[in-house]
Amino acid sequence: MRKVPGTVGADKPLLERFVRRRFCVTVAGYGEQPRTHPRRNPRVDSCVTMSHSRTPRVALTLTVALIVAAVCIRLGFWQTSRLTARQAYNATLIARLGEPSVPVGTLPADTATGHYRLVTAHGAMRYDRDIVWAPRMRYGSPGVNLLTPMVMPGTDTVVLVNRGWAYSPDAKSVVFTRWREGDTLSVSGYVEIWGQDCGAAAGASLPVLCGDSATRLLRKLDRRAAERIVGFPVAPYLIMQTSDSVLHADSVPARVEQPILDEGSHLGYALQWFGFATIALVGGVALAARERSR
């Protein structure tokens, strides 16, 4: 087939513009000899300049994506570490609650080894030294927990018994006489420890975060603050009464329930953070590639 003169020459400018715009290069004409000293092409120079100007933006996009991904990955591993700690806590709780009950006086001095052990206790109750542990919520209702000193035979140290929850409109005070039970009680439950310190220094008034001695209010499980309120030495263990936990009349507190065994939402949060990291990496690479190809 005979070529029409000038056809290739007519197509050359269109091809050059396409290649230069897409790849930032020039194309030699068909059948033309390249010049020994080609003149500078302003359009090619501007193309190279535009390509160099995009390099910082591409680098910035990738850097931001890597930083976001690194933060999300760190948060994901933080949630997995919390999940591991929760699983270890559950294993300890299952082991302690599965052991037979022992008298509270036989627990070891090391509270870490006795935490959550099932115990029994029998003694006289000092309702005149009741403490309200507040605020405590139960099924969305405001209330307090009643901590009553139990006098153990043969010792001047009292064991505080958390007899349960009582409704309180202001979530900090109750009529103590309404919630009195027998003068001598036999209770069973698990032990909690005094793990909080609100700075209750000897000889000074209780800080607001601790409670109020006048109203026998305790806001944190601080052993020294409890001793200041009851006026007796307090044992290192606190009995959380679970015995006789059926429904009672209004004059008996709702007994404490055993700790809930679950792993929480840590696994879901970890997967969520790892997903965010993946999105940041994939999105950053895609944006950088798009910016580079312009």
Residue frames as qw, qx, qy, qz and C-alpha x, y, z in Angstrom:
[[0.000, 0.889, 0.458, 0.000, 0.00, 0.00, 0.00],
 [0.426, 0.457, -0.024, 0.780, 1.42, 3.38, -1.00],
 [0.335, -0.534, -0.452, 0.631, 2.01, 5.81, 1.89],
 [0.139, 0.913, 0.293, 0.248, 0.53, 9.25, 1.64],
 [0.488, 0.315, -0.249, 0.775, 3.27, 11.84, 1.87],
 [0.119, -0.462, 0.222, -0.850, 3.29, 13.80, 5.11],
 [0.733, -0.449, -0.407, -0.309, 1.23, 11.28, 7.08],
 [0.741, -0.229, -0.430, 0.463, 3.99, 10.43, 9.57],
 [0.258, 0.193, -0.164, 0.933, 4.94, 14.06, 9.96],
 [0.411, -0.487, -0.201, -0.744, 1.33, 14.95, 10.73],
 [0.807, -0.443, -0.381, -0.089, 1.17, 12.31, 13.47],
 [0.613, 0.165, -0.445, 0.632, 4.48, 13.25, 15.09],
 [0.095, -0.426, 0.279, -0.856, 3.39, 16.31, 17.17],
 [0.760, -0.377, -0.104, -0.519, 0.47, 14.39, 18.67],
 [0.903, -0.072, -0.379, 0.187, 2.71, 11.43, 19.61],
 [0.415, 0.315, -0.405, 0.752, 5.34, 13.72, 21.12],
 [0.353, -0.471, 0.164, -0.792, 2.79, 15.51, 23.27],
 [0.884, -0.297, -0.209, -0.296, 1.34, 12.22, 24.52],
 [0.835, 0.024, -0.393, 0.384, 4.71, 10.67, 25.40],
 [0.234, 0.389, -0.336, 0.825, 6.06, 13.87, 26.96],
 [0.504, -0.474, 0.059, -0.720, 2.92, 14.31, 29.04],
 [0.928, -0.272, -0.159, -0.199, 2.90, 10.71, 30.29],
 [0.923, -0.121, -0.095, 0.351, 6.58, 9.85, 30.58],
 [0.208, -0.930, 0.167, 0.253, 8.45, 13.20, 30.53],
 [0.561, -0.233, 0.569, 0.555, 10.64, 12.18, 27.55],
 [0.405, 0.634, -0.217, -0.623, 10.99, 13.34, 23.96],
 [0.804, 0.212, 0.546, 0.098, 10.63, 11.19, 20.91],
 [0.170, -0.389, 0.525, 0.738, 12.87, 11.60, 17.83],
 [0.629, 0.478, 0.000, -0.613, 10.99, 12.13, 14.60],
 [0.862, 0.180, 0.467, 0.076, 10.57, 9.33, 12.16],
 [0.720, 0.516, 0.212, 0.412, 13.38, 9.42, 9.62],
 [0.039, 0.963, -0.133, 0.232, 14.97, 12.48, 11.22],
 [0.691, 0.197, -0.432, 0.545, 18.60, 12.68, 12.28],
 [0.491, -0.785, -0.286, 0.247, 19.12, 13.86, 15.86],
 [0.206, 0.920, -0.166, 0.288, 20.95, 17.17, 16.14],
 [0.664, 0.187, -0.479, 0.543, 24.53, 17.19, 17.37],
 [0.136, -0.036, -0.459, 0.877, 23.78, 20.09, 19.72],
 [0.159, -0.625, -0.712, -0.278, 20.06, 19.97, 20.41],
 [0.106, -0.457, 0.113, -0.876, 18.50, 23.13, 21.60],
 [0.047, 0.109, 0.799, -0.589, 16.87, 23.16, 25.02],
 [0.284, -0.445, -0.674, -0.516, 13.20, 22.39, 24.86],
 [0.219, -0.312, 0.370, -0.847, 11.31, 24.54, 27.40],
 [0.803, -0.218, -0.153, -0.534, 8.47, 22.06, 27.54],
 [0.824, 0.025, -0.530, 0.196, 10.85, 19.21, 28.44],
 [0.252, 0.276, -0.518, 0.770, 12.53, 21.37, 31.12],
 [0.488, -0.307, 0.171, -0.799, 9.18, 22.21, 32.68],
 [0.888, -0.121, -0.361, -0.257, 8.28, 18.52, 32.69],
 [0.660, 0.106, -0.580, 0.465, 11.48, 17.63, 34.54],
 [0.035, -0.307, 0.388, -0.868, 10.90, 20.48, 37.00],
 [0.708, -0.276, -0.052, -0.648, 7.35, 19.29, 37.70],
 [0.872, -0.045, -0.486, 0.021, 8.63, 15.76, 38.28],
 [0.450, 0.170, -0.558, 0.677, 11.20, 16.98, 40.77],
 [0.277, -0.329, 0.225, -0.874, 8.64, 19.15, 42.57],
 [0.820, -0.258, -0.253, -0.444, 6.43, 16.13, 43.21],
 [0.640, 0.154, -0.686, 0.311, 9.22, 14.19, 44.96],
 [0.018, -0.192, 0.600, -0.777, 8.84, 15.96, 48.36],
 [0.661, -0.109, 0.069, -0.739, 5.08, 15.44, 48.30],
 [0.845, 0.061, -0.508, -0.153, 5.51, 11.74, 47.59],
 [0.449, 0.181, -0.698, 0.528, 8.03, 11.43, 50.40],
 [0.270, -0.193, 0.404, -0.852, 5.76, 13.34, 52.79],
 [0.793, -0.074, -0.194, -0.572, 2.81, 11.09, 51.92],
 [0.794, 0.070, -0.596, 0.098, 4.81, 7.94, 52.59],
 [0.230, 0.237, -0.623, 0.709, 6.27, 9.35, 55.81],
 [0.490, -0.192, 0.243, -0.815, 2.86, 10.26, 57.22],
 [0.866, -0.020, -0.341, -0.365, 1.49, 6.85, 56.25],
 [0.651, 0.147, -0.665, 0.336, 4.39, 5.09, 57.99],
 [0.027, -0.235, 0.539, -0.808, 3.99, 7.17, 61.16],
 [0.680, -0.140, 0.059, -0.717, 0.25, 6.53, 61.35],
 [0.867, 0.056, -0.474, -0.144, 0.78, 2.82, 60.71],
 [0.445, 0.226, -0.687, 0.528, 3.51, 2.62, 63.38],
 [0.293, -0.216, 0.429, -0.827, 1.27, 4.30, 65.97],
 [0.814, -0.056, -0.114, -0.566, -1.65, 1.99, 65.13],
 [0.779, 0.139, -0.604, 0.097, 0.58, -1.09, 65.32],
 [0.182, 0.243, -0.661, 0.686, 1.90, 0.02, 68.71],
 [0.533, -0.148, 0.274, -0.787, -1.65, 0.49, 70.00],
 [0.861, 0.050, -0.374, -0.342, -2.57, -2.93, 68.63],
 [0.619, 0.150, -0.689, 0.347, 0.27, -4.62, 70.53],
 [0.133, -0.249, 0.511, -0.812, -0.71, -2.64, 73.63],
 [0.753, -0.104, 0.021, -0.650, -4.19, -4.15, 73.42],
 [0.844, 0.105, -0.525, -0.036, -2.75, -7.65, 72.95],
 [0.318, 0.241, -0.688, 0.606, -0.60, -7.16, 76.06],
 [0.434, -0.179, 0.352, -0.810, -3.69, -6.12, 77.99],
 [0.864, 0.011, -0.277, -0.420, -5.48, -9.21, 76.69],
 [0.658, 0.187, -0.676, 0.272, -2.60, -11.38, 77.92],
 [0.002, -0.218, 0.599, -0.770, -2.75, -9.73, 81.35],
 [0.660, -0.110, 0.102, -0.736, -6.52, -10.24, 81.49],
 [0.856, 0.076, -0.479, -0.178, -6.15, -13.91, 80.59],
 [0.441, 0.194, -0.709, 0.515, -3.56, -14.34, 83.34],
 [0.301, -0.189, 0.407, -0.841, -5.92, -12.59, 85.78],
 [0.809, -0.045, -0.161, -0.563, -8.77, -14.90, 84.78],
 [0.745, 0.135, -0.645, 0.107, -6.56, -17.96, 85.23],
 [0.167, 0.187, -0.664, 0.705, -5.59, -16.81, 88.74],
 [0.510, -0.131, 0.202, -0.826, -9.19, -16.03, 89.59],
 [0.847, 0.007, -0.391, -0.361, -10.40, -19.44, 88.43],
 [0.605, 0.141, -0.704, 0.344, -7.69, -21.17, 90.45],
 [0.014, -0.167, 0.565, -0.808, -8.37, -19.16, 93.64],
 [0.622, -0.071, 0.099, -0.773, -12.15, -19.44, 93.47],
 [0.817, 0.077, -0.516, -0.247, -11.85, -23.16, 92.80],
 [0.339, 0.206, -0.784, 0.478, -10.04, -23.83, 96.07],
 [0.467, -0.575, -0.672, 0.024, -11.97, -24.79, 99.21],
 [0.216, -0.856, -0.003, -0.470, -12.90, -22.08, 101.71],
 [0.609, -0.035, -0.540, 0.580, -10.59, -21.44, 104.65],
 [0.337, -0.822, -0.357, 0.290, -10.99, -19.34, 107.80],
 [0.294, 0.912, -0.021, 0.286, -9.95, -15.78, 107.11],
 [0.447, -0.831, 0.333, -0.014, -7.48, -15.89, 110.00],
 [0.819, -0.184, 0.463, 0.284, -5.43, -18.60, 108.27],
 [0.611, 0.775, 0.071, 0.145, -4.68, -16.59, 105.14],
 [0.736, 0.014, -0.058, 0.675, -1.00, -15.86, 104.46],
 [0.232, -0.713, -0.117, 0.651, 0.50, -12.52, 105.39],
 [0.148, -0.174, 0.532, 0.816, 1.35, -11.98, 101.72],
 [0.493, 0.475, 0.377, -0.624, -1.89, -10.52, 100.40],
 [0.394, 0.478, -0.536, -0.573, -0.90, -11.22, 96.78],
 [0.196, 0.097, -0.970, -0.103, -1.10, -14.98, 97.38],
 [0.107, 0.336, 0.836, -0.421, -4.36, -14.74, 99.32],
 [0.309, 0.286, -0.088, -0.903, -6.20, -12.38, 96.98],
 [0.648, 0.091, -0.395, -0.645, -9.59, -13.78, 95.84],
 [0.211, 0.040, -0.962, 0.168, -9.38, -16.82, 98.15],
 [0.587, -0.487, -0.441, -0.473, -12.70, -18.15, 99.42],
 [0.162, 0.192, -0.691, 0.678, -12.98, -17.62, 103.17],
 [0.497, -0.634, -0.561, -0.192, -15.34, -17.98, 106.11],
 [0.153, 0.282, -0.444, 0.837, -15.53, -15.83, 109.20],
 [0.490, -0.637, -0.586, -0.106, -17.53, -15.68, 112.43],
 [0.355, -0.055, -0.383, 0.851, -17.62, -12.82, 114.89],
 [0.027, -0.734, -0.514, 0.442, -19.45, -9.93, 116.48],
 [0.344, 0.586, 0.370, 0.633, -20.51, -7.10, 114.21],
 [0.233, -0.453, -0.260, 0.821, -19.82, -3.48, 115.16],
 [0.243, 0.700, 0.572, 0.351, -22.70, -1.73, 113.42],
 [0.198, -0.925, -0.156, 0.283, -21.90, 1.45, 115.33],
 [0.288, -0.610, 0.447, 0.587, -18.73, 1.70, 113.21],
 [0.680, 0.498, 0.520, 0.137, -20.31, 0.97, 109.83],
 [0.155, -0.459, 0.366, 0.794, -18.64, 2.55, 106.78],
 [0.665, 0.649, 0.305, -0.210, -20.29, 3.49, 103.51],
 [0.441, -0.217, 0.573, 0.656, -18.14, 2.78, 100.45],
 [0.416, 0.779, 0.432, -0.182, -19.48, 5.14, 97.83],
 [0.701, 0.219, 0.088, -0.673, -20.52, 5.74, 95.19],
 [0.243, -0.082, 0.951, 0.170, -21.51, 2.25, 94.03],
 [0.570, 0.214, -0.230, -0.759, -23.92, 1.61, 91.17],
 [0.330, 0.044, 0.942, -0.054, -26.14, -1.46, 90.76],
 [0.289, 0.499, 0.775, 0.258, -28.16, -1.96, 87.58],
 [0.147, 0.546, 0.289, 0.772, -28.09, 1.78, 86.98],
 [0.451, -0.819, -0.291, -0.203, -29.34, 2.75, 90.46],
 [0.152, 0.670, -0.466, 0.558, -27.23, 4.87, 92.84],
 [0.838, -0.504, -0.178, -0.109, -26.18, 3.39, 96.13],
 [0.091, -0.741, 0.619, -0.246, -23.40, 2.48, 98.55],
 [0.763, 0.006, -0.639, 0.091, -21.72, -0.65, 99.87],
 [0.588, -0.732, 0.134, -0.318, -21.87, -1.25, 103.62],
 [0.586, 0.336, -0.638, 0.369, -18.56, -2.19, 105.26],
 [0.678, -0.656, 0.005, -0.333, -19.07, -3.48, 108.78],
 [0.095, 0.575, -0.760, 0.288, -16.21, -4.27, 111.22],
 [0.909, -0.230, -0.313, -0.154, -16.21, -7.85, 112.50],
 [0.305, -0.722, 0.564, -0.260, -14.40, -8.41, 115.79],
 [0.773, 0.200, -0.602, -0.004, -12.33, -11.58, 115.58],
 [0.801, -0.595, -0.042, -0.047, -11.91, -13.56, 118.83],
 [0.825, -0.336, 0.082, 0.447, -8.54, -13.16, 120.53],
 [0.493, 0.144, 0.206, 0.833, -7.39, -10.07, 118.61],
 [0.015, 0.666, 0.276, -0.693, -7.92, -6.33, 118.63],
 [0.017, 0.225, -0.557, -0.799, -7.85, -6.22, 114.81],
 [0.604, 0.431, 0.462, -0.486, -11.18, -6.06, 112.99],
 [0.292, 0.078, 0.768, 0.565, -11.98, -7.48, 109.58],
 [0.383, 0.351, 0.037, -0.854, -14.21, -5.33, 107.45],
 [0.371, 0.282, 0.877, 0.115, -17.04, -7.25, 105.81],
 [0.238, 0.118, -0.335, -0.904, -18.59, -5.83, 102.67],
 [0.394, 0.248, 0.801, -0.377, -22.18, -6.89, 103.42],
 [0.362, 0.474, 0.723, 0.348, -23.45, -5.65, 100.07],
 [0.078, 0.236, 0.276, 0.928, -25.20, -2.84, 98.25],
 [0.008, 0.628, 0.654, -0.423, -27.87, -0.53, 99.63],
 [0.245, 0.717, 0.423, 0.497, -29.87, 2.05, 97.71],
 [0.306, -0.565, -0.208, 0.737, -28.95, 5.67, 98.33],
 [0.379, 0.863, 0.334, 0.015, -30.50, 8.60, 96.41],
 [0.051, 0.960, -0.261, -0.084, -27.37, 10.74, 96.81],
 [0.882, 0.316, -0.288, 0.197, -24.99, 7.74, 96.42],
 [0.350, 0.481, -0.531, 0.604, -23.09, 8.59, 99.60],
 [0.215, -0.225, 0.614, -0.725, -25.27, 8.22, 102.68],
 [0.554, -0.297, -0.715, -0.304, -27.78, 5.81, 104.22],
 [0.600, -0.570, 0.221, -0.517, -29.63, 5.35, 107.52],
 [0.219, 0.402, -0.877, 0.144, -27.30, 2.84, 109.19],
 [0.424, -0.077, 0.732, -0.528, -29.85, 1.47, 111.65],
 [0.784, 0.308, 0.000, -0.539, -32.09, 0.32, 108.84],
 [0.731, 0.449, -0.503, -0.101, -29.45, -2.11, 107.53],
 [0.251, -0.499, 0.765, -0.320, -28.48, -3.86, 110.75],
 [0.768, 0.004, -0.596, -0.236, -28.57, -7.65, 110.84],
 [0.841, -0.454, -0.288, 0.063, -27.66, -10.05, 113.66],
 [0.325, -0.894, 0.309, -0.017, -25.21, -9.02, 116.37],
 [0.438, -0.439, 0.751, 0.226, -23.10, -12.08, 115.56],
 [0.760, 0.528, -0.092, -0.368, -22.78, -13.37, 112.00],
 [0.652, -0.187, 0.650, 0.342, -21.16, -16.23, 110.12],
 [0.489, 0.768, -0.089, -0.403, -20.22, -15.05, 106.65],
 [0.711, -0.054, 0.550, 0.434, -18.50, -16.51, 103.62],
 [0.451, 0.879, 0.039, -0.153, -17.18, -14.96, 100.44],
 [0.789, 0.297, -0.029, 0.537, -13.92, -14.05, 98.79],
 [0.442, -0.692, -0.089, 0.564, -11.26, -11.64, 99.98],
 [0.412, 0.830, 0.068, 0.369, -10.27, -8.35, 98.43],
 [0.641, -0.227, -0.191, 0.708, -7.19, -6.36, 99.37],
 [0.058, -0.923, -0.146, 0.351, -6.64, -2.73, 100.21],
 [0.716, 0.217, 0.319, 0.582, -4.95, -1.65, 97.01],
 [0.208, 0.808, 0.202, 0.513, -5.49, 2.12, 96.98],
 [0.491, -0.344, -0.286, 0.747, -3.64, 4.94, 98.70],
 [0.100, 0.845, 0.360, 0.384, -5.34, 8.32, 98.94],
 [0.318, 0.449, -0.293, 0.782, -2.78, 9.95, 101.22],
 [0.593, -0.714, -0.236, -0.287, -4.52, 9.58, 104.59],
 [0.383, 0.420, -0.560, 0.603, -1.71, 10.81, 106.81],
 [0.523, -0.458, -0.652, 0.301, -1.88, 10.14, 110.54],
 [0.270, -0.468, -0.342, 0.769, -3.11, 13.05, 112.66],
 [0.109, 0.175, -0.254, -0.945, -4.56, 14.99, 109.73],
 [0.638, 0.350, 0.355, -0.587, -8.10, 15.17, 108.42],
 [0.651, 0.199, 0.692, 0.239, -9.01, 12.79, 105.61],
 [0.008, -0.224, 0.443, 0.868, -8.48, 14.17, 102.13],
 [0.621, 0.305, 0.105, -0.714, -11.66, 14.67, 100.11],
 [0.595, 0.338, -0.644, -0.342, -10.61, 11.88, 97.73],
 [0.145, 0.117, -0.941, 0.283, -10.43, 9.47, 100.69],
 [0.352, -0.545, -0.746, -0.149, -13.74, 10.17, 102.34],
 [0.243, -0.601, 0.121, -0.752, -15.23, 11.86, 105.39],
 [0.256, 0.011, -0.859, 0.443, -14.81, 10.65, 108.96],
 [0.319, 0.043, 0.383, -0.866, -17.85, 12.58, 110.19],
 [0.759, 0.191, -0.049, -0.621, -20.25, 10.80, 107.85],
 [0.658, -0.222, 0.718, 0.038, -18.21, 7.55, 107.81],
 [0.729, 0.657, 0.029, -0.190, -17.78, 7.83, 104.06],
 [0.532, -0.407, 0.605, 0.430, -14.99, 5.98, 102.26],
 [0.587, 0.689, -0.105, -0.410, -14.40, 6.73, 98.61],
 [0.573, 0.536, -0.619, -0.020, -11.32, 4.57, 98.04],
 [0.941, -0.277, -0.196, 0.017, -10.22, 1.25, 99.51],
 [0.272, 0.631, -0.503, 0.524, -7.44, 2.80, 101.59],
 [0.687, -0.295, -0.627, 0.217, -6.64, 0.75, 104.70],
 [0.310, -0.071, -0.392, 0.863, -5.31, 3.70, 106.70],
 [0.303, -0.217, -0.123, -0.920, -8.39, 5.76, 105.89],
 [0.692, -0.343, -0.553, -0.312, -10.61, 2.88, 107.02],
 [0.585, -0.221, -0.581, 0.521, -8.68, 2.64, 110.29],
 [0.051, 0.082, -0.185, 0.978, -9.18, 6.37, 110.85],
 [0.502, -0.278, -0.295, -0.764, -12.94, 5.99, 110.41],
 [0.784, -0.323, -0.505, -0.162, -13.56, 2.84, 112.51],
 [0.340, -0.776, 0.370, -0.381, -10.98, 3.60, 115.21],
 [0.863, -0.299, 0.407, 0.003, -9.48, 0.08, 115.24],
 [0.137, -0.460, 0.761, 0.437, -6.61, -1.67, 113.50],
 [0.798, 0.392, 0.042, -0.456, -7.94, -3.18, 110.26],
 [0.774, -0.101, 0.587, 0.217, -6.88, -6.55, 108.81],
 [0.073, -0.422, 0.551, 0.716, -5.11, -6.54, 105.44],
 [0.004, 0.215, 0.880, 0.424, -8.00, -8.46, 103.88],
 [0.439, 0.123, 0.148, -0.878, -11.52, -7.28, 103.15],
 [0.293, 0.194, 0.936, -0.005, -14.27, -9.93, 103.01],
 [0.389, 0.091, -0.343, -0.850, -16.69, -9.56, 100.09],
 [0.457, 0.071, 0.786, -0.410, -19.73, -11.40, 101.43],
 [0.398, 0.118, -0.644, -0.643, -21.41, -13.62, 98.84],
 [0.101, -0.197, -0.959, 0.176, -23.17, -16.04, 101.21],
 [0.125, 0.609, 0.671, -0.404, -26.93, -15.83, 101.57],
 [0.067, -0.227, 0.329, 0.914, -27.06, -13.98, 98.25],
 [0.053, 0.527, 0.806, 0.262, -30.76, -14.73, 97.58],
 [0.112, -0.578, -0.202, -0.783, -33.30, -11.93, 97.51],
 [0.282, -0.277, -0.683, 0.614, -33.97, -10.44, 100.94],
 [0.066, -0.872, -0.475, 0.100, -36.27, -7.93, 102.47],
 [0.264, 0.876, 0.003, 0.403, -35.48, -4.26, 102.13],
 [0.470, -0.846, 0.233, -0.093, -33.53, -4.30, 105.40],
 [0.802, -0.270, 0.421, 0.326, -30.79, -6.62, 104.12],
 [0.114, 0.712, -0.424, -0.548, -28.16, -5.37, 101.62],
 [0.885, 0.437, -0.073, -0.141, -27.87, -7.02, 98.21],
 [0.770, -0.435, 0.364, 0.294, -24.88, -9.33, 98.55],
 [0.048, 0.708, -0.530, -0.464, -21.74, -9.00, 96.46],
 [0.924, 0.359, 0.035, -0.130, -21.48, -11.03, 93.29],
 [0.774, -0.262, 0.369, 0.443, -18.38, -12.98, 92.34],
 [0.027, -0.614, 0.386, 0.688, -15.99, -11.32, 89.87],
 [0.780, 0.548, 0.123, -0.276, -16.95, -11.64, 86.21],
 [0.578, -0.274, 0.624, 0.448, -14.70, -13.81, 84.07],
 [0.643, 0.719, 0.262, 0.037, -14.32, -12.37, 80.59],
 [0.668, -0.026, 0.214, 0.712, -11.57, -11.16, 78.32],
 [0.020, 0.711, 0.092, -0.697, -13.11, -7.80, 77.59],
 [0.619, 0.761, 0.168, -0.100, -12.86, -6.11, 74.19],
 [0.317, -0.713, 0.468, 0.416, -9.06, -6.13, 73.95],
 [0.541, 0.046, 0.733, 0.410, -8.91, -8.60, 71.04],
 [0.369, 0.771, 0.500, 0.136, -11.43, -6.60, 69.02],
 [0.055, -0.967, 0.087, 0.232, -9.57, -3.36, 69.70],
 [0.473, -0.468, 0.595, 0.451, -6.27, -4.97, 68.69],
 [0.508, 0.342, 0.694, 0.378, -7.70, -6.17, 65.36],
 [0.194, 0.930, 0.310, -0.028, -9.17, -2.72, 64.83],
 [0.204, -0.865, 0.296, 0.350, -5.81, -0.99, 65.32],
 [0.498, -0.194, 0.710, 0.459, -4.03, -3.48, 63.06],
 [0.438, 0.628, 0.608, 0.209, -6.70, -2.84, 60.42],
 [0.053, 0.980, 0.053, -0.183, -6.11, 0.91, 60.69],
 [0.383, -0.614, 0.528, 0.443, -2.38, 0.30, 60.19],
 [0.523, 0.188, 0.734, 0.389, -3.07, -1.73, 57.05],
 [0.293, 0.855, 0.423, 0.060, -5.35, 0.97, 55.68],
 [0.143, -0.920, 0.174, 0.321, -2.71, 3.64, 56.38],
 [0.450, -0.375, 0.656, 0.477, 0.02, 1.68, 54.57],
 [0.450, 0.394, 0.724, 0.343, -2.07, 0.69, 51.55],
 [0.167, 0.924, 0.340, -0.042, -3.64, 4.13, 51.28],
 [0.240, -0.832, 0.267, 0.423, -0.31, 5.90, 51.62],
 [0.451, -0.168, 0.706, 0.520, 1.33, 3.81, 48.91],
 [0.370, 0.612, 0.660, 0.232, -1.65, 4.32, 46.60],
 [0.038, 0.971, 0.153, -0.180, -1.62, 8.08, 47.11],
 [0.343, -0.659, 0.456, 0.491, 2.13, 8.24, 46.58],
 [0.468, 0.108, 0.746, 0.462, 1.88, 6.23, 43.35],
 [0.272, 0.807, 0.515, 0.098, -0.94, 8.45, 42.12],
 [0.113, -0.939, 0.068, 0.317, 1.05, 11.58, 42.91],
 [0.437, -0.438, 0.596, 0.513, 4.12, 10.21, 41.17],
 [0.457, 0.296, 0.742, 0.390, 2.24, 9.27, 38.00],
 [0.220, 0.880, 0.332, -0.260, 0.76, 12.72, 37.44]]
